[in-house]
Amino acid sequence: MKYLFTHLMGSFIFNEQLKRVDFIPFTQLEDYQHKNQAEEKLRRKHPEAQPLPQDKWMPVMQTFQDRTYFQEFYTKNCELTKQGIKNSVSDDNLITQTIANINELDKVSNLLTKRLREWYSLYLPELSKERSSHEQFVRSVAEKSKPELLKELHLMTTESMGAPLSKNDVEEMQELALLITKLYQVRQQHEVYLEKIMVRHCPNVLELAGVTLGAKLMELGKSLKHLAMLPASTIQLLGAEKALFRHIKTGAKSPKYGILFQHPFIQNARPALRGKAARMLADKLSLCARLDYFKGEFKAKEYKKELEEKINR
């Protein structure tokens, strides 16, 4: 009886006494990754060879405890680990990092816009009240002069409560506005990039949840695989973990939804029906995630139509 055994050092043939009778060494990591070729060569030379039983692995591995093998073991294991890390990067990682950066861009741009509103109110306080949208306010400051803005606000120069600041003072505010505008542009580019990744990686989730919400679900679910394995009840409460733990600990009111509240289906539902809408949406999102992970058919449009019909009843 002969046994065939393969590991990082090469493919080996052992006899019944576990003495090495033949082997093909692996000089590079690629040899180990294509070990089937070496095993096939040894099988042709030793057709009676059987795979080494698991109970004999330990005695065989003890034959490699010689110090002459240590450096080669270390080098090849490092190479194998590096290769494994490289291969572990997937679309899940790209989606998670991109949506995380979008969230951070939102925080930074909101913080800077708040500062710009306070700062520019020294010069033209009426504009901040008129432009409730952060983006519109920032673009107005960046692209238009005070006379143009006064004309849009239907105000005379003497009617404004703003101080008559110098050109240098106003230019500093406009520089900040231009910076925030650039942040908005980067955010839009991220959304376009996210959509391209999600079209190939999770088209059903993308269709039903949208770009931003779908990516946030992927981030909270850690990966498409994990999201696909989660029950619909868990998907329904993603993003509401603090409220859920507070309910468990103190008996406070149980949450009905997490970030799914951002979905138009729930936003458009009557307040009394939002919990039911969240359950129905979570059910369909769970199905979409499983279809995407197991490479099933595209059915998100059917689910979307079904939800619209139920919610609009």
Stockholm file with secondary structure:
# STOCKHOLM 1.0

chainA/1-313         MKYLFTHLMGSFIFNEQLKRVDFIPFTQLEDYQHKNQAEEKLRRKHPEAQPLPQDKWMPVMQTFQDRTYFQEFYTKNCELTKQGIKNSVSDDNLITQTIANINELDKVSNLLTKRLREWYSLYLPELSKERSSHEQFVRSVAEKSKPELLKELHLMTTESMGAPLSKNDVEEMQELALLITKLYQVRQQHEVYLEKIMVRHCPNVLELAGVTLGAKLMELGKSLKHLAMLPASTIQLLGAEKALFRHIKTGAKSPKYGILFQHPFIQNARPALRGKAARMLADKLSLCARLDYFKGEFKAKEYKKELEEKINR
#=GR chainA/1-313 SS CCEEEEETTEEEEECTTCCEEEEEECCSHHHHHTHHHHHHHHHHHCTTCEECCGGGHHHHHHTTCSGGGHHHHHHHHHHHHHHHHHHHCCHHHHHHHHHHHHHHHHHHHHHHHHHHHHHHTTTCHHHHHHCCSHHHHHHHHHHCCHHHHHHHTTCCGGGCCSCCCCHHHHHHHHHHHHHHHHHHHHHHHHHHHHHHHHHHHCHHHHHHHCHHHHHHHHHHHSSHHHHHHSCHHHHHTTTCHHHHHHHHHHCCCCCSCSGGGGSHHHHHSCGGGHHHHHHHHHHHHHHHHHHHHTTCCCCHHHHHHHHHHHHTC
#=GC SS_cons         CCEEEEETTEEEEECTTCCEEEEEECCSHHHHHTHHHHHHHHHHHCTTCEECCGGGHHHHHHTTCSGGGHHHHHHHHHHHHHHHHHHHCCHHHHHHHHHHHHHHHHHHHHHHHHHHHHHHTTTCHHHHHHCCSHHHHHHHHHHCCHHHHHHHTTCCGGGCCSCCCCHHHHHHHHHHHHHHHHHHHHHHHHHHHHHHHHHHHCHHHHHHHCHHHHHHHHHHHSSHHHHHHSCHHHHHTTTCHHHHHHHHHHCCCCCSCSGGGGSHHHHHSCGGGHHHHHHHHHHHHHHHHHHHHTTCCCCHHHHHHHHHHHHTC
//
